[in-house]
Amino acid sequence: MENEFRVILARQKLKIADVYKDTGISKTTLYGLYEETTKHPSATTILKLCKYLEITPNDFFGIKKD
């Protein structure tokens, strides 16, 4: 599923290991999101990441408001 996870991590100077340590989300899930190979991430995972990264789901998925 397309997302901005890789870009957001780069902007915030975070590594997958940091996110894993701080959120408890599995490394497999995080790498799947990073590499955009995860087809259907759970809403719980996305919301947990958004809260941790201080972004909205729209930011995470690269949805622009007009």
N, C-alpha and C positions, 0 to 999 in steps of 0.2 A: 504494500500500500504506500502510495507516495506521501512523503512527509518532509518536514524541515528539520528533523532531529539532528542530523549530521551538521547542518549549518548552525543550529542553535547551540550545540555543544561547542563548536569552534568559536562562536562569538563569546560564549561565557567561559571559554578556556577550561572546559571540563572534559574528563575522560570517562569512558564507560565504567571503569573501575570506581570512579568517584560516585557516579549515579547509583551503581550497584550497592556500594557501601552505605550510602545515605538513604536509599529507598527500599532496599531489599528485593527489588525487581530482579528476576533472574538474568544472568548475563546472556543466556540464549535469547531471551525476549529482547533485551536491549540491543544485541548485535543484529537481530532480525529487523528491528526498527531502523537501526543505523544503516544497514545494507538494503533496506526496503524490500526484504524478502518475506516479512510477516504479512500474511494476507488479511487476517481479521484480528487486530489487537483488541483486547477487551477494553471496554469503557473505563473500568476501574484502573487499569494500567495507564491509559492515556490521561485520565484525570489526576492520578498520582504524580505522573511526570510533569504535567502542567503546573500543578501546585509547587512541586520541587523547583522547577525552572522559572517559576513566576511568569508564566505565559498563559494565553488562552488556548483552547482547542483549535480555534481558527488560526492562531499563530503556528501551532504545531503542524497543522495540515497545509499551511501556506495559503489559506483562504483570505483574500483581500476584501476589505469592505469598500464599497463604492461611495 
